[in-house]
Amino acid sequence: MPTVVLVHGLYHRPAHFEAVAQRLRSSGAGAVAPELHRGSLAADTEAVQAVVDSLDEPPLLLGHSYGGSVITGVRGARHLVCLAAFALDAGESAAALGGASAQLRDAIRPEPDGSTSLRPDRAADVLYHDCPEPLAARAVGLLRPQAPGCGRGVPAHHSWKDTPSTYVVCGQDRAIDPALQRTMASRCTEVREWETGHSPFVGQPELLVEFLRERLVPGYRP
C-alpha cells in the first residue's frame, strides 16, 4: 500500500499526527510526517519534496492548514488531500487570503525573538474545541513557536492543477473560515465536508484514517 505523507500546519509538530500515523501503519500503509519549521514556505516545501522524492512510488500527500500551502508546491504525489488547508493559486499566500480567523489572531502571542506562539488558554478553544479534553490538552502541550513569514509565502508551483485532489472542509472550524475553505475547495477534484473543528486528526483519527485508506485503494479516482 502506498505511503501517506502527513504535513502539519503552523505551530504544530509531526507528533500531532501520531494517532493517524500509527493506525495507518497498523493497516499496512506507510506513514511519514516530516518536520517543518524550516523558516520559510520555500524551505518547508523543499523538505517535503525531499521526502516525496525518497519514496519508491508516488505517495498520498495530506496537508493540514498551512500544510496545504506546502503541498501545493510539491510535485510527484499520486493524490493530494487538503484538510482545512490552503490550496493556493498563482500569487496567493495564506496571509493574503486572510486565512487566520479573529479567534486565531486573538490566540497568537508575540515572543521576544520575533517568533509567535499560541496562548495555551485559548489554543484549545480555537483548534481543538470538539476534541475530548485529554486529547486537546495533549495537542496544546505539543504546540511550538512559529518563525514569522511562512504564512506570507507564495508557492512556485500549483500541484492541484495537475494532480487528483480532495478538499476536506471542516464545517465547524474556528481557525480558518469554512466559507474560505469552500472557495479553495472548488479548485480541487473532489470535495468532502465534515462537521468537525480544525483538527479531526486529534479528535477523530479513525474518521481520517478511513478516509485516507479509501484513497489508497489501487485505481481510486475521485
Secondary structure, DSSP 8 states (H G I E B T S, - for coil): --EEEEE--TT--GGGGHHHHHHHHHTT-EEE-----SSSHHHHHHHHHHHHHHSSS--EEEEETHHHHHHHT----SEEEEES-----TT--TTTTT-S-HHHHHHEEE-TTS-EEE-HHHHHHHHSTTS-HHHHHHHHHH---B-TTGGG---S--GGGTS-EEEEEETT-SSS-HHHHHHHHTTSSEEEEES--S-HHHH-HHHHHHHHHHHHSTT---
